[in-house]
Every structure is written in C-alpha cells, then in structure tokens.
Amino acid sequence: MERPYRLSCHCGEIRFEVDEDLGELVECNCSTCRRSGFLHWKVQADRITLLSEKRQMSTYVWRCISEGHHFCTTCGVAMLRTGYPGGKVSVNARCIDNIDLFELNIERYDGRTDMHPGPLP
Ligand SMILES: [Zn+2]
C-alpha cells in the first residue's frame, strides 16, 4: 500500500486520507481502547485531508475537553482520537481501506497501568 492512505468508516459516511508513511501501530489495553479495539496510528493532524466534508461525527469525552474519541454517528466506527501533544492525532488504522490486519506489525502499550484510570485529579 502506498501514500496517501485512505480511511473510511463502515458505512462510508466519514472518509479521509493520511499522507504519511505507515508508522508504529499500537494497541492499548486502557479502559476505552480495550472496548473499542482502536488501533493507534499517530500522525500529524495537518497530514490528514478530509474527503467527506460537512458530515457529522460524535465525540466521547471522558476526561479533558481537549481529548476525544470521535466516531461515525451512523455506523459507530471510531475514526480519530485527539488530545496528543505536538499537533498529533491518532487515527484508527483498522479503518485503512483494504488493509489486511493480519499482515500488520502491532506493538502493545500498557495503558491500563500507565494512565490514570478515572477523572484527572
Ligand atoms: Zn459510518
């Protein structure tokens, strides 16, 4: 697969492309990621081009207003996570069009241990 990578939710309502090399992919065992199955691919936000303009997404916020889990309101597929430093967002690599998940090299991050579990103190 080559750049730019195209990503879409299941129903196709939300589509965007990422013009970056496929970098480190991380699965996380924190309370939200383990439930959603989000596969993190952190990219610079300015490398993302929205292909479906003026569409609705929903955002689940559980701690800080600057951190969000953004998903399609129609099919529920999570596409983006925000709240990372350095102008980065995390896109869900599971949404890359035509990707074979079993061919990916996926790292693990122990978010369950490393991250504060509840509201920020
Ligand atoms: Zn959708």
Backbone and ligand atoms as CSV (ligand in chain L), in Angstrom:
chain,resi,resn,atom,element,x,y,z
A,1,MET,N,N,0.829,-1.207,0.000
A,1,MET,CA,C,0.000,0.000,0.000
A,1,MET,C,C,0.859,1.251,0.000
A,2,GLU,N,N,0.373,2.270,-0.611
A,2,GLU,CA,C,1.173,3.486,-0.751
A,2,GLU,C,C,0.410,4.706,-0.260
A,3,ARG,N,N,1.158,5.728,0.032
A,3,ARG,CA,C,0.582,7.006,0.419
A,3,ARG,C,C,-0.120,7.646,-0.776
A,4,PRO,N,N,-1.132,8.467,-0.495
A,4,PRO,CA,C,-1.790,8.612,0.800
A,4,PRO,C,C,-2.701,7.419,1.101
A,5,TYR,N,N,-2.783,7.088,2.385
A,5,TYR,CA,C,-3.680,6.029,2.823
A,5,TYR,C,C,-5.091,6.587,2.941
A,6,ARG,N,N,-6.045,5.834,2.426
A,6,ARG,CA,C,-7.441,6.252,2.549
A,6,ARG,C,C,-8.098,5.475,3.680
A,7,LEU,N,N,-8.854,6.193,4.476
A,7,LEU,CA,C,-9.548,5.562,5.596
A,7,LEU,C,C,-11.036,5.876,5.506
A,8,SER,N,N,-11.838,4.940,5.939
A,8,SER,CA,C,-13.278,5.168,5.935
A,8,SER,C,C,-13.923,4.391,7.073
A,9,CYS,N,N,-15.066,4.903,7.511
A,9,CYS,CA,C,-15.849,4.148,8.490
A,9,CYS,C,C,-16.606,3.047,7.750
A,10,HIS,N,N,-17.384,2.261,8.448
A,10,HIS,CA,C,-18.029,1.122,7.794
A,10,HIS,C,C,-19.086,1.541,6.784
A,11,CYS,N,N,-19.866,2.538,7.108
A,11,CYS,CA,C,-20.937,2.957,6.189
A,11,CYS,C,C,-20.428,3.895,5.103
A,12,GLY,N,N,-19.215,4.405,5.256
A,12,GLY,CA,C,-18.635,5.271,4.232
A,12,GLY,C,C,-18.956,6.748,4.374
A,13,GLU,N,N,-19.666,7.084,5.420
A,13,GLU,CA,C,-20.046,8.483,5.622
A,13,GLU,C,C,-18.824,9.363,5.907
A,14,ILE,N,N,-17.889,8.846,6.694
A,14,ILE,CA,C,-16.683,9.592,7.048
A,14,ILE,C,C,-15.502,8.997,6.292
A,15,ARG,N,N,-14.831,9.836,5.514
A,15,ARG,CA,C,-13.679,9.381,4.749
A,15,ARG,C,C,-12.594,10.448,4.803
A,16,PHE,N,N,-11.361,10.007,4.982
A,16,PHE,CA,C,-10.240,10.950,4.894
A,16,PHE,C,C,-9.002,10.201,4.442
A,17,GLU,N,N,-7.983,10.953,4.077
A,17,GLU,CA,C,-6.734,10.297,3.718
A,17,GLU,C,C,-5.591,10.866,4.531
A,18,VAL,N,N,-4.568,10.041,4.711
A,18,VAL,CA,C,-3.403,10.402,5.504
A,18,VAL,C,C,-2.176,10.279,4.612
A,19,ASP,N,N,-1.471,11.389,4.462
A,19,ASP,CA,C,-0.274,11.394,3.623
A,19,ASP,C,C,0.966,11.298,4.515
A,20,GLU,N,N,1.131,10.126,5.105
A,20,GLU,CA,C,2.302,9.823,5.928
A,20,GLU,C,C,2.623,8.350,5.744
A,21,ASP,N,N,3.879,7.988,5.980
A,21,ASP,CA,C,4.225,6.572,5.934
A,21,ASP,C,C,3.555,5.855,7.094
A,22,LEU,N,N,3.174,4.631,6.843
A,22,LEU,CA,C,2.547,3.838,7.903
A,22,LEU,C,C,3.598,3.558,8.970
A,23,GLY,N,N,3.436,4.200,10.126
A,23,GLY,CA,C,4.442,4.102,11.175
A,23,GLY,C,C,4.069,3.068,12.216
A,24,GLU,N,N,4.495,3.333,13.426
A,24,GLU,CA,C,4.230,2.414,14.516
A,24,GLU,C,C,2.726,2.306,14.767
A,25,LEU,N,N,2.248,1.088,14.869
A,25,LEU,CA,C,0.841,0.833,15.168
A,25,LEU,C,C,0.754,0.233,16.560
A,26,VAL,N,N,-0.160,0.757,17.364
A,26,VAL,CA,C,-0.197,0.382,18.772
A,26,VAL,C,C,-1.611,0.018,19.202
A,27,GLU,N,N,-1.725,-1.127,19.842
A,27,GLU,CA,C,-2.975,-1.434,20.524
A,27,GLU,C,C,-2.763,-1.202,22.015
A,28,CYS,N,N,-3.820,-0.788,22.683
A,28,CYS,CA,C,-3.724,-0.352,24.072
A,28,CYS,C,C,-4.789,-1.072,24.883
A,29,ASN,N,N,-4.457,-1.349,26.142
A,29,ASN,CA,C,-5.393,-2.085,26.996
A,29,ASN,C,C,-6.088,-1.188,28.021
A,30,CYS,N,N,-6.114,0.125,27.764
A,30,CYS,CA,C,-6.798,1.026,28.704
A,30,CYS,C,C,-8.310,0.807,28.612
A,31,SER,N,N,-9.046,1.467,29.487
A,31,SER,CA,C,-10.477,1.178,29.626
A,31,SER,C,C,-11.278,1.488,28.366
A,32,THR,N,N,-10.865,2.484,27.606
A,32,THR,CA,C,-11.614,2.794,26.386
A,32,THR,C,C,-11.110,1.980,25.191
A,33,CYS,N,N,-9.796,1.914,25.038
A,33,CYS,CA,C,-9.247,1.211,23.862
A,33,CYS,C,C,-9.578,-0.269,23.866
A,34,ARG,N,N,-9.593,-0.879,25.043
A,34,ARG,CA,C,-9.853,-2.316,25.056
A,34,ARG,C,C,-11.285,-2.607,24.630
A,35,ARG,N,N,-12.162,-1.648,24.867
A,35,ARG,CA,C,-13.554,-1.854,24.474
A,35,ARG,C,C,-13.787,-1.544,23.002
A,36,SER,N,N,-13.133,-0.494,22.513
A,36,SER,CA,C,-13.392,-0.073,21.133
A,36,SER,C,C,-12.511,-0.799,20.123
A,37,GLY,N,N,-11.392,-1.359,20.569
A,37,GLY,CA,C,-10.480,-2.020,19.644
A,37,GLY,C,C,-9.716,-1.061,18.769
A,38,PHE,N,N,-9.554,0.171,19.250
A,38,PHE,CA,C,-8.874,1.203,18.467
A,38,PHE,C,C,-7.419,0.806,18.216
A,39,LEU,N,N,-6.987,0.900,16.960
A,39,LEU,CA,C,-5.602,0.605,16.604
A,39,LEU,C,C,-4.912,1.921,16.267
A,40,HIS,N,N,-4.067,2.378,17.196
A,40,HIS,CA,C,-3.490,3.721,17.108
A,40,HIS,C,C,-2.397,3.850,16.058
A,41,TRP,N,N,-2.575,4.848,15.226
A,41,TRP,CA,C,-1.533,5.273,14.282
A,41,TRP,C,C,-1.460,6.788,14.431
A,42,LYS,N,N,-0.422,7.261,15.130
A,42,LYS,CA,C,-0.328,8.689,15.421
A,42,LYS,C,C,0.324,9.420,14.253
A,43,VAL,N,N,-0.389,10.429,13.786
A,43,VAL,CA,C,0.077,11.212,12.637
A,43,VAL,C,C,-0.096,12.695,12.928
A,44,GLN,N,N,0.630,13.506,12.177
A,44,GLN,CA,C,0.438,14.955,12.285
A,44,GLN,C,C,-0.940,15.303,11.711
A,45,ALA,N,N,-1.676,16.118,12.460
A,45,ALA,CA,C,-3.040,16.456,12.042
A,45,ALA,C,C,-3.067,17.097,10.661
A,46,ASP,N,N,-2.013,17.851,10.328
A,46,ASP,CA,C,-2.032,18.532,9.024
A,46,ASP,C,C,-1.717,17.600,7.853
A,47,ARG,N,N,-1.482,16.318,8.149
A,47,ARG,CA,C,-1.287,15.341,7.067
A,47,ARG,C,C,-2.593,14.634,6.698
A,48,ILE,N,N,-3.655,15.025,7.392
A,48,ILE,CA,C,-4.965,14.406,7.138
A,48,ILE,C,C,-5.798,15.328,6.266
A,49,THR,N,N,-6.354,14.776,5.217
A,49,THR,CA,C,-7.268,15.539,4.363
A,49,THR,C,C,-8.640,14.888,4.418
A,50,LEU,N,N,-9.612,15.687,4.799
A,50,LEU,CA,C,-10.981,15.188,4.867
A,50,LEU,C,C,-11.529,15.026,3.453
A,51,LEU,N,N,-12.054,13.855,3.137
A,51,LEU,CA,C,-12.616,13.604,1.806
A,51,LEU,C,C,-14.133,13.743,1.813
A,52,SER,N,N,-14.724,13.640,2.959
A,52,SER,CA,C,-16.173,13.795,3.089
A,52,SER,C,C,-16.406,15.031,3.955
A,53,GLU,N,N,-16.752,16.114,3.305
A,53,GLU,CA,C,-16.921,17.369,4.044
A,53,GLU,C,C,-18.327,17.485,4.619
A,54,LYS,N,N,-18.428,18.292,5.664
A,54,LYS,CA,C,-19.713,18.657,6.258
A,54,LYS,C,C,-20.528,17.437,6.672
A,55,ARG,N,N,-19.852,16.495,7.362
A,55,ARG,CA,C,-20.531,15.310,7.866
A,55,ARG,C,C,-20.527,15.377,9.387
A,56,GLN,N,N,-21.383,14.595,9.967
A,56,GLN,CA,C,-21.493,14.595,11.414
A,56,GLN,C,C,-20.681,13.471,12.036
A,57,MET,N,N,-19.881,13.824,13.051
A,57,MET,CA,C,-19.247,12.820,13.877
A,57,MET,C,C,-19.661,13.087,15.307
A,58,SER,N,N,-19.572,12.071,16.127
A,58,SER,CA,C,-19.865,12.240,17.535
A,58,SER,C,C,-18.567,12.081,18.316
A,59,THR,N,N,-18.488,12.743,19.448
A,59,THR,CA,C,-17.266,12.704,20.246
A,59,THR,C,C,-17.584,12.276,21.669
A,60,TYR,N,N,-16.868,11.268,22.112
A,60,TYR,CA,C,-16.987,10.840,23.501
A,60,TYR,C,C,-15.823,11.437,24.286
A,61,VAL,N,N,-16.157,12.232,25.289
A,61,VAL,CA,C,-15.143,12.867,26.124
A,61,VAL,C,C,-15.266,12.290,27.525
A,62,TRP,N,N,-14.173,11.796,28.072
A,62,TRP,CA,C,-14.262,11.178,29.398
A,62,TRP,C,C,-13.382,11.846,30.431
A,63,ARG,N,N,-12.521,12.761,30.018
A,63,ARG,CA,C,-11.630,13.387,30.972
A,63,ARG,C,C,-11.469,14.867,30.680
A,64,CYS,N,N,-10.636,15.179,29.710
A,64,CYS,CA,C,-10.374,16.574,29.352
A,64,CYS,C,C,-11.144,16.926,28.081
A,65,ILE,N,N,-11.567,18.159,27.997
A,65,ILE,CA,C,-12.326,18.595,26.830
A,65,ILE,C,C,-11.473,18.531,25.567
A,66,SER,N,N,-10.140,18.572,25.733
A,66,SER,CA,C,-9.254,18.523,24.570
A,66,SER,C,C,-8.994,17.097,24.080
A,67,GLU,N,N,-9.465,16.111,24.849
A,67,GLU,CA,C,-9.266,14.711,24.456
A,67,GLU,C,C,-10.592,14.132,24.008
A,68,GLY,N,N,-10.616,13.524,22.859
A,68,GLY,CA,C,-11.877,12.961,22.406
A,68,GLY,C,C,-11.725,11.715,21.570
A,69,HIS,N,N,-12.781,10.927,21.581
A,69,HIS,CA,C,-12.889,9.694,20.803
A,69,HIS,C,C,-13.987,9.979,19.782
A,70,HIS,N,N,-13.597,10.123,18.530
A,70,HIS,CA,C,-14.515,10.612,17.501
A,70,HIS,C,C,-14.990,9.449,16.629
A,71,PHE,N,N,-16.279,9.344,16.484
A,71,PHE,CA,C,-16.821,8.201,15.750
A,71,PHE,C,C,-18.016,8.591,14.892
A,72,CYS,N,N,-18.273,7.767,13.897
A,72,CYS,CA,C,-19.379,7.998,12.968
A,72,CYS,C,C,-20.708,7.816,13.696
A,73,THR,N,N,-21.604,8.746,13.496
A,73,THR,CA,C,-22.899,8.663,14.186
A,73,THR,C,C,-23.808,7.603,13.564
A,74,THR,N,N,-23.507,7.192,12.351
A,74,THR,CA,C,-24.359,6.198,11.683
A,74,THR,C,C,-23.933,4.773,12.017
A,75,CYS,N,N,-22.663,4.451,11.789
A,75,CYS,CA,C,-22.227,3.059,11.977
A,75,CYS,C,C,-21.437,2.848,13.265
A,76,GLY,N,N,-21.057,3.920,13.947
A,76,GLY,CA,C,-20.414,3.795,15.251
A,76,GLY,C,C,-18.925,3.524,15.220
A,77,VAL,N,N,-18.348,3.426,14.031
A,77,VAL,CA,C,-16.924,3.110,13.942
A,77,VAL,C,C,-16.089,4.313,14.382
A,78,ALA,N,N,-15.120,4.042,15.287
A,78,ALA,CA,C,-14.229,5.092,15.781
A,78,ALA,C,C,-13.154,5.369,14.750
A,79,MET,N,N,-12.977,6.654,14.438
A,79,MET,CA,C,-12.026,7.037,13.394
A,79,MET,C,C,-10.815,7.775,13.939
A,80,LEU,N,N,-10.996,8.597,14.968
A,80,LEU,CA,C,-9.955,9.507,15.435
A,80,LEU,C,C,-9.931,9.599,16.944
A,81,ARG,N,N,-8.729,9.814,17.468
A,81,ARG,CA,C,-8.557,10.200,18.867
A,81,ARG,C,C,-7.746,11.490,18.886
A,82,THR,N,N,-8.192,12.436,19.679
A,82,THR,CA,C,-7.461,13.690,19.815
A,82,THR,C,C,-6.981,13.842,21.256
A,83,GLY,N,N,-6.069,14.801,21.460
A,83,GLY,CA,C,-5.570,15.051,22.808
A,83,GLY,C,C,-4.112,14.670,22.983
A,84,TYR,N,N,-3.373,14.542,21.882
A,84,TYR,CA,C,-1.963,14.183,21.965
A,84,TYR,C,C,-1.095,15.416,21.726
A,85,PRO,N,N,0.084,15.438,22.331
A,85,PRO,CA,C,0.947,16.618,22.166
A,85,PRO,C,C,1.575,16.676,20.780
A,86,GLY,N,N,2.099,17.853,20.443
A,86,GLY,CA,C,2.877,18.007,19.225
A,86,GLY,C,C,2.072,18.019,17.943
A,87,GLY,N,N,0.783,18.414,18.036
A,87,GLY,CA,C,-0.026,18.503,16.825
A,87,GLY,C,C,-0.410,17.157,16.245
A,88,LYS,N,N,-0.331,16.113,17.073
A,88,LYS,CA,C,-0.655,14.782,16.569
A,88,LYS,C,C,-2.070,14.367,16.945
A,89,VAL,N,N,-2.640,13.576,16.078
A,89,VAL,CA,C,-3.884,12.895,16.396
A,89,VAL,C,C,-3.641,11.415,16.133
A,90,SER,N,N,-4.472,10.587,16.705
A,90,SER,CA,C,-4.361,9.161,16.451
A,90,SER,C,C,-5.517,8.757,15.543
A,91,VAL,N,N,-5.183,8.132,14.440
A,91,VAL,CA,C,-6.232,7.613,13.565
A,91,VAL,C,C,-6.319,6.099,13.777
A,92,ASN,N,N,-7.480,5.566,13.511
A,92,ASN,CA,C,-7.695,4.133,13.714
A,92,ASN,C,C,-7.244,3.380,12.462
A,93,ALA,N,N,-6.077,2.749,12.559
A,93,ALA,CA,C,-5.510,2.076,11.389
A,93,ALA,C,C,-6.393,0.939,10.897
A,94,ARG,N,N,-7.323,0.477,11.714
A,94,ARG,CA,C,-8.259,-0.558,11.269
A,94,ARG,C,C,-9.167,-0.045,10.162
A,95,CYS,N,N,-9.231,1.292,10.014
A,95,CYS,CA,C,-10.120,1.888,9.013
A,95,CYS,C,C,-9.434,2.143,7.676
A,96,ILE,N,N,-8.142,1.781,7.563
A,96,ILE,CA,C,-7.469,1.941,6.274
A,96,ILE,C,C,-8.136,1.020,5.260
A,97,ASP,N,N,-8.513,1.603,4.127
A,97,ASP,CA,C,-9.216,0.835,3.105
A,97,ASP,C,C,-8.375,-0.350,2.637
A,98,ASN,N,N,-8.997,-1.508,2.566
A,98,ASN,CA,C,-8.401,-2.733,2.011
A,98,ASN,C,C,-7.183,-3.250,2.763
A,99,ILE,N,N,-7.026,-2.860,4.007
A,99,ILE,CA,C,-5.860,-3.329,4.750
A,99,ILE,C,C,-6.112,-4.752,5.278
A,100,ASP,N,N,-5.050,-5.547,5.312
A,100,ASP,CA,C,-5.136,-6.864,5.927
A,100,ASP,C,C,-4.507,-6.767,7.310
A,101,LEU,N,N,-5.350,-6.740,8.324
A,101,LEU,CA,C,-4.857,-6.544,9.693
A,101,LEU,C,C,-3.827,-7.588,10.093
A,102,PHE,N,N,-3.950,-8.771,9.573
A,102,PHE,CA,C,-3.057,-9.854,9.986
A,102,PHE,C,C,-1.648,-9.694,9.423
A,103,GLU,N,N,-1.477,-8.744,8.515
A,103,GLU,CA,C,-0.133,-8.507,7.970
A,103,GLU,C,C,0.580,-7.350,8.664
A,104,LEU,N,N,-0.103,-6.717,9.614
A,104,LEU,CA,C,0.484,-5.559,10.281
A,104,LEU,C,C,1.327,-5.982,11.480
A,105,ASN,N,N,2.342,-5.186,11.727
A,105,ASN,CA,C,3.175,-5.382,12.909
A,105,ASN,C,C,2.651,-4.445,13.996
A,106,ILE,N,N,2.045,-5.008,15.020
A,106,ILE,CA,C,1.344,-4.200,16.017
A,106,ILE,C,C,2.042,-4.288,17.378
A,107,GLU,N,N,2.378,-3.103,17.898
A,107,GLU,CA,C,3.001,-3.033,19.228
A,107,GLU,C,C,1.896,-2.998,20.287
A,108,ARG,N,N,2.308,-3.205,21.521
A,108,ARG,CA,C,1.354,-3.104,22.620
A,108,ARG,C,C,1.776,-2.008,23.587
A,109,TYR,N,N,0.786,-1.246,24.058
A,109,TYR,CA,C,1.027,-0.220,25.065
A,109,TYR,C,C,0.168,-0.543,26.292
A,110,ASP,N,N,0.806,-0.582,27.448
A,110,ASP,CA,C,0.091,-0.943,28.672
A,110,ASP,C,C,-0.576,0.283,29.287
A,111,GLY,N,N,-1.564,0.814,28.590
A,111,GLY,CA,C,-2.276,1.999,29.071
A,111,GLY,C,C,-3.030,1.735,30.365
A,112,ARG,N,N,-3.395,0.503,30.587
A,112,ARG,CA,C,-4.125,0.131,31.805
A,112,ARG,C,C,-3.280,0.447,33.039
A,113,THR,N,N,-1.959,0.254,32.947
A,113,THR,CA,C,-1.066,0.530,34.061
A,113,THR,C,C,-0.538,1.962,34.021
A,114,ASP,N,N,-0.227,2.444,32.831
A,114,ASP,CA,C,0.457,3.725,32.691
A,114,ASP,C,C,-0.430,4.946,32.858
A,115,MET,N,N,-1.707,4.809,32.525
A,115,MET,CA,C,-2.550,6.000,32.518
A,115,MET,C,C,-3.471,6.029,33.725
A,116,HIS,N,N,-3.725,7.238,34.191
A,116,HIS,CA,C,-4.674,7.420,35.277
A,116,HIS,C,C,-6.053,6.961,34.823
A,117,PRO,N,N,-6.703,6.076,35.577
A,117,PRO,CA,C,-7.932,5.449,35.075
A,117,PRO,C,C,-9.180,6.324,35.113
A,118,GLY,N,N,-9.287,7.210,36.039
A,118,GLY,CA,C,-10.542,7.948,36.186
A,118,GLY,C,C,-10.401,9.406,35.798
A,119,PRO,N,N,-11.294,10.245,36.337
A,119,PRO,CA,C,-11.162,11.678,36.085
A,119,PRO,C,C,-9.817,12.180,36.596
A,120,LEU,N,N,-9.285,13.195,35.944
A,120,LEU,CA,C,-7.986,13.715,36.364
A,120,LEU,C,C,-8.096,14.265,37.790
A,121,PRO,N,N,-7.064,14.054,38.599
A,121,PRO,CA,C,-7.090,14.541,39.966
A,121,PRO,C,C,-7.097,16.072,40.022
L,1,ZN,ZN,ZN,-20.182,5.331,9.319
